[in-house]
Amino acid sequence: MDILKFLTAGSVDDGKSTLIGRLLYDSDSILLDQLEALQSSNRKNDDGTIDLAILTDGLKAEREQGITIDVAYKYFQTDKRKFIIADTPGHIQYTRNMVTGASNANLAIILVDARKGVIEQTIRHSFLVSLLGIQQVVLAINKMDMVDYSEDVYNKIVADYKVLAGKVDLKNVHYLPVSALKGDNIVNNSTNMPWYPGESLLHFLETVELNIDNSTEHARFPVQWVVRPQTDELHDYRGYAGRVSSGSFKVNDKVTVLPSGFTSTISKIEVFDKEPAEATAGMSITMHLADEIDISRGDLLVNSSYQPQVSQLIEADLCWMDTRALDTTHTYFIQHNSKVTRCKIQETLYKVNINTLEKEQSEDFKLNDIGRIIIKTADPLAFDAYQENKANGGAIIIDSRTNVTVGAVMLRSVAD
């Protein structure tokens, strides 16, 4: 059974937490103790029903204010699929939290209040979803019960969002009218909107196809550990342990070690006590090569026919995540897969106003700012463009003074 990782994003009071609560409640995915806590809670909706948002409001401040601050993860499954939900904040000051929640998502549910339509926050969330390379998007037009389940309201919002989707380059958008409060089109099809012939949200989530790239073109294996027991029984044993980040490798494939450029062929793949002929994305393996060459933690093994870019000067998109502003004179660490090296932000090309999508010239990057930069690294990085291969195109910036993660980076290309 495969796993769908998805996030919810929307403005304050658009009903993200209520939608997740309704999804869990109506699909019978709530544990008994959670159900008892829910029923004994003092938080009620205006009509006296249970406030299902309680299920995802983990922080005390969230419960007091009725807003989402941190990323809340929820897990559930049906007969068809397992799910990991990231409930991300809507406030602009928590943009970094949304980026964190979206970094591993396969799909995004963007909520729009049917009474308000497409607003600035919708633009911001759609831009972030596009920037983070999420291929599947559901536009959940919520609170349809508050506009009398109007088909005209739904059609206008769909038309407006299609214009926005074109601007931010979102291609696979599924439109769905819902009421998280009443349960319309969440788990069960709504009888209040006979004009909508589509499926419920849960049915869509259960059946949407996951684009898992197991091609040899993006075969990437970051080495995490060199296994060299040096015992009498395993005197000549030398394996390279790690997790296949993308694509697939087969025994006898010709591979290149980057950044050194040495080549060899795969002689054996080990997974515990088994020796499969092929290793695909997500598998933790030990790889053996036909030749003894110099390989260490942080090196990247790739299919020799399809190699990534290798450079010390890289153009990238940056989301700044620290309260201390970016300092272009300071030396940071950059972690790309298992490789850590020093780096400097050599140049800030522009920032993006994520409410208007306009590019602004600025060298000042502060908390939650997003823009384009050029990074100079001490050692070469072997990377793919993030939009083509997220697994080998993402990195984080770490402050060398505090070891705090201060930036999320989407690598794009070798800088001119």
C-alpha positions as CSV (number, residue, x, y, z in Angstrom):
1,M,0.0,0.0,0.0
2,D,1.5,3.3,-1.1
3,I,1.6,6.5,1.0
4,L,0.2,9.9,-0.2
5,K,1.8,12.9,1.6
6,F,-0.3,16.0,1.3
7,L,-0.6,19.4,2.9
8,T,-3.4,21.8,3.5
9,A,-2.8,25.6,2.9
10,G,-5.2,28.5,3.1
11,S,-5.9,31.8,4.7
12,V,-6.8,32.3,8.4
13,D,-10.3,30.9,9.1
14,D,-10.5,29.2,5.7
15,G,-11.1,26.0,7.6
16,K,-8.0,23.9,7.0
17,S,-8.0,22.3,10.5
18,T,-11.7,21.7,10.3
19,L,-11.4,20.0,6.9
20,I,-8.7,17.6,8.2
21,G,-10.8,17.0,11.3
22,R,-13.8,16.2,9.1
23,L,-11.8,13.9,6.9
24,L,-10.6,12.0,9.9
25,Y,-13.9,12.0,11.7
26,D,-16.1,10.9,8.8
27,S,-13.6,8.2,7.6
28,D,-13.6,6.7,11.1
29,S,-9.9,7.4,11.5
30,I,-10.0,8.8,15.1
31,L,-8.8,6.7,18.0
32,L,-11.2,6.1,20.9
33,D,-9.3,8.4,23.3
34,Q,-9.2,11.2,20.7
35,L,-13.0,10.8,20.2
36,E,-13.6,11.0,24.0
37,A,-11.4,14.1,24.3
38,L,-13.3,15.6,21.3
39,Q,-16.7,15.0,22.8
40,S,-15.7,16.3,26.2
41,S,-14.2,19.5,24.8
42,N,-15.8,22.9,25.5
43,R,-15.1,24.2,22.0
44,K,-18.3,24.0,19.9
45,N,-19.4,25.5,16.6
46,D,-22.2,28.1,16.4
47,D,-24.7,25.3,15.7
48,G,-23.6,23.4,18.8
49,T,-21.7,20.7,16.9
50,I,-18.2,19.6,17.9
51,D,-15.3,21.8,16.7
52,L,-13.3,19.2,14.6
53,A,-10.4,21.6,14.3
54,I,-9.4,20.5,17.8
55,L,-7.9,17.4,16.3
56,T,-5.0,19.3,14.7
57,D,-4.6,22.2,17.1
58,G,-1.6,20.8,19.0
59,L,-0.1,24.0,20.6
60,K,-1.8,25.7,23.5
61,A,-1.5,29.0,21.6
62,E,-3.4,27.4,18.7
63,R,-6.2,26.3,20.9
64,E,-6.5,29.7,22.6
65,Q,-6.4,31.7,19.4
66,G,-8.2,29.3,17.1
67,I,-5.4,29.6,14.5
68,T,-2.7,27.3,13.2
69,I,0.9,28.2,14.1
70,D,3.0,25.1,13.8
71,V,2.8,22.3,11.2
72,A,0.6,19.5,12.5
73,Y,1.1,16.1,11.0
74,K,-1.7,13.5,11.1
75,Y,-1.6,9.9,9.9
76,F,-4.5,7.7,8.7
77,Q,-5.3,5.1,6.2
78,T,-8.2,3.6,4.3
79,D,-8.5,0.3,2.5
80,K,-6.8,1.8,-0.6
81,R,-4.0,4.0,0.7
82,K,-2.1,5.4,3.6
83,F,-1.9,9.2,4.2
84,I,0.3,11.7,6.0
85,I,-1.3,15.1,6.3
86,A,0.6,18.3,7.0
87,D,-1.7,21.1,8.3
88,T,0.3,24.2,7.5
89,P,-0.2,27.8,8.9
90,G,-1.9,30.5,6.8
91,H,-0.3,33.5,8.4
92,I,2.4,35.2,6.3
93,Q,4.7,35.3,9.4
94,Y,4.7,31.5,9.4
95,T,5.7,31.1,5.7
96,R,8.8,29.1,6.8
97,N,6.5,26.6,8.5
98,M,4.5,26.1,5.3
99,V,7.7,25.6,3.3
100,T,8.8,22.9,5.9
101,G,5.5,21.1,5.6
102,A,5.4,21.3,1.8
103,S,9.0,20.1,1.3
104,N,8.0,16.4,1.1
105,A,4.4,16.6,-0.1
106,N,3.1,14.9,-3.2
107,L,-0.1,16.9,-3.3
108,A,-1.4,20.2,-1.9
109,I,-5.0,21.1,-0.9
110,I,-5.4,24.9,-1.2
111,L,-8.5,26.2,0.5
112,V,-10.5,29.2,-0.6
113,D,-13.4,30.7,1.3
114,A,-16.3,30.7,-1.0
115,R,-17.4,34.1,0.4
116,K,-14.1,35.8,-0.4
117,G,-12.8,34.0,-3.5
118,V,-9.1,34.3,-4.6
119,I,-7.3,36.7,-2.3
120,E,-3.6,37.6,-1.6
121,Q,-3.0,34.6,0.6
122,T,-4.2,32.3,-2.2
123,I,-1.6,33.9,-4.5
124,R,1.1,33.3,-1.9
125,H,0.2,29.7,-1.2
126,S,-0.1,28.9,-4.8
127,F,3.3,30.4,-5.5
128,L,4.9,28.4,-2.7
129,V,3.3,25.2,-3.9
130,S,4.7,25.9,-7.4
131,L,8.1,26.9,-6.1
132,L,8.3,23.6,-4.1
133,G,7.5,21.5,-7.1
134,I,4.2,20.0,-6.0
135,Q,2.7,18.5,-9.1
136,Q,-0.9,17.8,-7.9
137,V,-3.2,20.5,-6.5
138,V,-6.7,20.4,-5.2
139,L,-8.5,23.8,-4.9
140,A,-11.0,23.2,-2.2
141,I,-13.7,25.9,-2.4
142,N,-14.8,25.7,1.2
143,K,-17.8,27.1,3.1
144,M,-20.2,26.5,0.2
145,D,-23.0,26.2,2.9
146,M,-22.5,29.9,3.5
147,V,-23.2,30.9,-0.1
148,D,-26.3,28.6,-0.4
149,Y,-24.3,26.0,-2.4
150,S,-24.2,28.4,-5.4
151,E,-22.9,27.0,-8.6
152,D,-22.3,30.5,-9.9
153,V,-20.0,31.4,-7.0
154,Y,-18.1,28.1,-7.6
155,N,-17.7,28.8,-11.3
156,K,-16.4,32.4,-10.7
157,I,-13.8,31.2,-8.3
158,V,-12.7,28.4,-10.6
159,A,-12.3,30.9,-13.5
160,D,-10.3,33.3,-11.3
161,Y,-8.0,30.6,-10.1
162,K,-7.3,29.3,-13.5
163,V,-5.8,32.7,-14.4
164,L,-3.6,32.5,-11.2
165,A,-2.6,28.9,-11.9
166,G,-1.3,30.0,-15.3
167,K,0.8,32.7,-13.8
168,V,2.5,30.4,-11.2
169,D,2.7,27.5,-13.6
170,L,0.4,25.0,-11.8
171,K,-0.9,22.5,-14.4
172,N,-2.7,19.7,-12.5
173,V,-5.4,21.5,-10.6
174,H,-8.6,19.7,-9.5
175,Y,-11.5,21.9,-8.4
176,L,-13.8,20.8,-5.6
177,P,-16.7,22.6,-3.8
178,V,-16.9,21.5,-0.2
179,S,-18.2,22.4,3.3
180,A,-15.8,21.1,5.9
181,L,-18.2,22.2,8.6
182,K,-21.2,20.3,7.2
183,G,-19.2,17.4,5.6
184,D,-20.3,18.1,2.0
185,N,-18.0,16.4,-0.6
186,I,-15.3,15.6,2.1
187,V,-15.8,11.8,2.5
188,N,-19.3,11.5,1.0
189,N,-20.7,13.2,-2.1
190,S,-22.9,16.1,-1.2
191,T,-26.7,16.0,-1.9
192,N,-26.7,19.8,-1.6
193,M,-24.8,20.3,-4.8
194,P,-26.4,18.1,-7.5
195,W,-24.9,20.4,-10.1
196,Y,-21.4,19.1,-9.2
197,P,-20.8,15.7,-10.9
198,G,-17.3,15.0,-9.5
199,E,-16.0,12.8,-6.7
200,S,-15.5,13.5,-3.0
201,L,-12.2,14.7,-1.6
202,L,-11.4,11.3,0.0
203,H,-12.2,9.4,-3.2
204,F,-9.8,11.8,-5.1
205,L,-7.1,11.3,-2.6
206,E,-7.5,7.6,-2.7
207,T,-7.3,7.4,-6.5
208,V,-4.9,10.2,-7.6
209,E,-1.8,8.8,-9.3
210,L,1.6,9.3,-7.6
211,N,4.3,10.2,-10.1
212,I,7.2,8.1,-8.7
213,D,10.3,8.5,-10.8
214,N,12.0,5.1,-11.0
215,S,13.8,5.9,-14.3
216,T,17.5,5.4,-14.7
217,E,17.8,9.0,-15.8
218,H,17.5,10.3,-12.3
219,A,19.3,7.4,-10.5
220,R,20.9,9.1,-7.5
221,F,22.5,7.4,-4.5
222,P,24.1,9.7,-1.8
223,V,26.6,7.7,0.2
224,Q,26.0,7.9,3.9
225,W,28.5,5.4,5.2
226,V,31.3,3.3,3.8
227,V,30.9,-0.2,5.3
228,R,34.4,-1.7,5.9
229,P,34.2,-4.3,8.7
230,Q,37.9,-5.3,8.5
231,T,37.4,-8.7,10.2
232,D,38.9,-12.0,9.2
233,E,35.5,-13.3,8.0
234,L,34.9,-10.1,5.9
235,H,38.4,-9.0,5.1
236,D,37.7,-7.8,1.6
237,Y,34.2,-6.5,2.2
238,R,33.6,-2.9,1.0
239,G,30.1,-1.6,0.6
240,Y,28.5,1.8,0.3
241,A,25.4,2.3,2.5
242,G,22.7,4.9,2.0
243,R,19.2,5.5,0.6
244,V,18.3,5.7,-3.1
245,S,17.0,9.2,-3.3
246,S,15.6,9.0,-6.8
247,G,15.5,6.8,-9.9
248,S,16.7,3.2,-9.9
249,F,19.9,1.2,-10.1
250,K,20.4,-2.3,-11.4
251,V,23.3,-4.8,-11.0
252,N,25.8,-4.3,-13.8
253,D,24.8,-0.7,-14.3
254,K,27.7,1.7,-15.0
255,V,27.9,4.3,-12.4
256,T,29.9,7.5,-11.8
257,V,31.1,8.8,-8.5
258,L,30.6,12.6,-8.1
259,P,32.3,15.0,-7.7
260,S,35.5,12.9,-8.4
261,G,34.2,11.5,-11.7
262,F,35.5,7.9,-11.1
263,T,33.5,5.2,-12.8
264,S,32.7,1.6,-12.1
265,T,29.9,-1.0,-12.4
266,I,27.5,-2.3,-9.7
267,S,28.5,-5.8,-8.7
268,K,26.0,-6.4,-6.0
269,I,23.1,-4.7,-4.2
270,E,22.3,-5.8,-0.6
271,V,19.1,-5.2,1.4
272,F,19.5,-6.9,4.8
273,D,20.2,-10.6,3.9
274,K,18.8,-10.3,0.3
275,E,20.5,-9.4,-2.9
276,P,17.9,-7.8,-5.2
277,A,18.7,-7.2,-8.9
278,E,17.4,-3.6,-8.7
279,A,17.1,-0.8,-6.1
280,T,14.5,1.9,-6.5
281,A,13.8,5.3,-4.9
282,G,13.3,5.1,-1.1
283,M,15.2,1.8,-0.6
284,S,18.0,1.7,1.9
285,I,20.7,-0.5,0.5
286,T,24.4,-1.3,0.5
287,M,25.9,-1.0,-2.9
288,H,29.0,-2.9,-4.0
289,L,31.2,-1.8,-7.0
290,A,33.4,-3.9,-9.2
291,D,36.4,-1.6,-8.6
292,E,38.0,-0.3,-5.4
293,I,37.9,3.5,-5.8
294,D,38.0,6.4,-3.3
295,I,34.5,7.0,-2.1
296,S,33.4,8.7,1.2
297,R,30.3,10.0,2.9
298,G,28.8,12.9,0.9
299,D,29.8,11.5,-2.5
300,L,27.0,10.8,-5.0
301,L,26.7,7.7,-7.2
302,V,24.7,8.3,-10.4
303,N,24.0,6.4,-13.6
304,S,26.9,7.2,-15.9
305,S,24.6,7.9,-18.9
306,Y,22.6,10.6,-17.1
307,Q,24.7,12.8,-14.9
308,P,23.7,15.9,-12.9
309,Q,25.3,19.3,-12.9
310,V,28.5,19.8,-10.9
311,S,29.6,23.2,-9.7
312,Q,30.7,25.4,-6.9
313,L,28.8,28.4,-8.2
314,I,25.0,27.7,-8.2
315,E,21.9,29.8,-8.9
316,A,19.1,28.9,-6.5
317,D,15.8,29.9,-4.9
318,L,16.0,30.7,-1.2
319,C,13.4,30.8,1.6
320,W,15.0,32.5,4.6
321,M,13.9,30.9,7.8
322,D,15.8,32.7,10.6
323,T,15.0,35.8,12.7
324,R,18.6,37.0,12.1
325,A,18.8,38.5,8.6
326,L,21.0,36.9,5.8
327,D,24.6,38.1,6.0
328,T,26.4,38.0,2.7
329,T,29.7,38.4,4.5
330,H,29.2,35.4,6.7
331,T,30.3,31.8,5.9
332,Y,27.4,29.3,6.3
333,F,27.2,25.5,5.9
334,I,25.1,24.0,3.1
335,Q,23.8,20.5,3.4
336,H,22.9,18.7,0.2
337,N,21.9,15.1,0.8
338,S,24.6,13.7,3.0
339,K,27.2,16.2,1.9
340,V,28.0,19.2,4.1
341,T,30.4,22.0,3.0
342,R,30.9,25.7,3.6
343,C,29.3,28.3,1.5
344,K,28.7,32.0,1.0
345,I,25.7,33.8,-0.5
346,Q,27.7,35.5,-3.2
347,E,24.9,37.6,-4.7
348,T,21.2,38.2,-4.1
349,L,19.5,38.6,-7.5
350,Y,16.0,39.6,-6.3
351,K,13.3,38.9,-3.8
352,V,9.7,37.9,-4.8
353,N,6.8,39.8,-3.3
354,I,4.7,36.6,-2.7
355,N,1.5,38.6,-2.5
356,T,1.9,40.2,-6.0
357,L,4.5,37.9,-7.5
358,E,6.6,41.0,-8.5
359,K,10.4,40.7,-8.4
360,E,12.1,43.3,-6.2
361,Q,15.7,44.3,-6.1
362,S,17.0,43.9,-2.6
363,E,20.1,42.6,-0.8
364,D,18.2,42.4,2.5
365,F,16.8,38.9,3.2
366,K,14.8,38.6,6.4
367,L,12.6,36.0,8.0
368,N,10.2,34.4,5.5
369,D,11.7,36.3,2.5
370,I,11.9,34.3,-0.8
371,G,14.0,35.1,-3.8
372,R,16.8,34.2,-6.1
373,I,20.5,34.0,-5.1
374,I,23.9,32.8,-6.2
375,I,25.7,30.4,-3.8
376,K,29.5,29.9,-3.8
377,T,30.5,26.5,-2.2
378,A,33.8,25.4,-0.9
379,D,33.4,22.0,-2.5
380,P,31.6,21.1,-5.7
381,L,28.0,20.0,-5.4
382,A,26.5,17.4,-7.8
383,F,22.8,18.5,-8.2
384,D,19.8,18.4,-10.4
385,A,17.5,21.3,-11.0
386,Y,14.9,21.2,-8.2
387,Q,11.9,21.4,-10.6
388,E,13.2,18.3,-12.4
389,N,14.3,16.2,-9.5
390,K,13.4,17.4,-6.0
391,A,15.3,14.7,-4.2
392,N,18.6,15.9,-5.6
393,G,17.7,19.6,-6.0
394,G,17.0,20.6,-2.5
395,A,19.4,21.7,0.2
396,I,19.4,23.6,3.5
397,I,21.6,26.5,4.8
398,I,23.0,26.1,8.3
399,D,24.4,28.9,10.4
400,S,27.9,27.9,11.4
401,R,27.8,29.9,14.6
402,T,24.6,28.2,16.0
403,N,24.0,25.1,13.9
404,V,20.5,26.4,13.3
405,T,18.9,25.8,9.9
406,V,18.4,29.2,8.5
407,G,17.4,28.7,4.9
408,A,15.7,26.2,2.5
409,V,17.3,26.1,-1.0
410,M,15.9,25.0,-4.3
411,L,18.9,24.6,-6.6
412,R,18.4,25.6,-10.2
413,S,21.5,25.7,-12.4
414,V,25.1,26.4,-12.7
415,A,25.6,30.2,-12.3
416,D,27.1,32.1,-15.2
